[in-house]
């Protein structure tokens, strides 16, 4: 029946039916309580009170029997006094009964009792009066018989009325019992139906919700034990892990796209560099040789010598740009060997000695010969240091101090590493440019190629390390070349 209904419809239908059953049970209970209250009120307020008054009338009437005979026998007035008391009690019970909210039949029955009682009292009073007047004979005997017959008739009326009231009480109780039985049956049926619907509901929840959720949790990597205990929680955790994996995959994909674009750009640069190498460098080499020959063979003035020097410098700058293109586009094979990084720094400083003087830069490097060796390609590390020191010189237009230091520490990702840091006081880099300075061809200099720091970062990645840039805008910039101290597959420290 429920096969054509959606899961939401099934759950809603079962919930509605269960709510209707609970509501019907509550309404039935309230109705029964109201009916019981009404019947109890009727029973207490009228039927039981009326039955009690009927019993009182019957009892007081029975107590009046024989009192007249006793009086006629000995003439003692106490019997008349007792008779008067019982008459008053009967009268009070009759009046209280008539004051109730009676039915027509009940009021007619009480009317007959009242009429019979008046006739009975009249006959008894006449007998007493004749006795007191000493009129004794057949007349008083007939009066005595008459009042005795009326007594038994009246007693029969009282007993009949009392029996009728007792039957009404019994009928009311039987009616209440029948309603209780009916309500109990309805309650049993409601309980059975409610339990059946609950079982169906649990079955639907289990088969249509929990089992698929558990299967989904298992399919998304949840453990069977955890999925059995907490299906929804296991699914939530599995989905959270999937979302994290998705975010990681998305980030990895973004990095892959970035690397792909860079690889495509590098391929283009490689082709361009190869063409530049053949079409530009050879002619410029000839020009430089001719300029050198002219400067040696001709007697030139100071102004002419200065012009030739400017031409030579510009040709050298163009040659440097071409060289950067060539270095950035090629992928050299590393020649790894244990090296003292401090020694490499000293050799680079020796190589750049005249350039540092030209930039009026003062370099501070506390060389420590006891530092452990690190597996690197010395030529590539020298190239990275040349670019970092040159970049520091160019950042300080009016000269300044450059600090270089070597440290050995442990990194959370790379493990044991050696760190070469080049710090300059060239005014720092703004926060919005820090992440861009290693982008190929990005430069803030008028005559820059935008490849120097890109080459340094590439050399760091070739060594499975990384380049870290930290800047204090307006003051300093630090470039830290972080190099692992272990090669892949090498379990021993590099300084052993």
Secondary structure as GFF3:
##gff-version 3
##sequence-region A 1 496
A	DSSP	alpha_helix	7	42	.	.	.	ID=ss1
A	DSSP	pi_helix	43	48	.	.	.	ID=ss2
A	DSSP	alpha_helix	49	64	.	.	.	ID=ss3
A	DSSP	alpha_helix	67	74	.	.	.	ID=ss4
A	DSSP	alpha_helix	77	98	.	.	.	ID=ss5
A	DSSP	alpha_helix	104	132	.	.	.	ID=ss6
A	DSSP	alpha_helix	138	204	.	.	.	ID=ss7
A	DSSP	pi_helix	205	210	.	.	.	ID=ss8
A	DSSP	alpha_helix	211	219	.	.	.	ID=ss9
A	DSSP	alpha_helix	224	229	.	.	.	ID=ss10
A	DSSP	alpha_helix	231	276	.	.	.	ID=ss11
A	DSSP	pi_helix	277	281	.	.	.	ID=ss12
A	DSSP	alpha_helix	282	297	.	.	.	ID=ss13
A	DSSP	alpha_helix	302	329	.	.	.	ID=ss14
A	DSSP	beta_strand	337	339	.	.	.	ID=ss15
A	DSSP	alpha_helix	341	351	.	.	.	ID=ss16
A	DSSP	alpha_helix	353	358	.	.	.	ID=ss17
A	DSSP	beta_strand	361	365	.	.	.	ID=ss18
A	DSSP	beta_strand	374	376	.	.	.	ID=ss19
A	DSSP	alpha_helix	378	395	.	.	.	ID=ss20
A	DSSP	beta_strand	400	411	.	.	.	ID=ss21
A	DSSP	beta_strand	415	424	.	.	.	ID=ss22
A	DSSP	alpha_helix	431	434	.	.	.	ID=ss23
A	DSSP	alpha_helix	452	462	.	.	.	ID=ss24
A	DSSP	beta_strand	466	472	.	.	.	ID=ss25
A	DSSP	beta_strand	476	484	.	.	.	ID=ss26
###
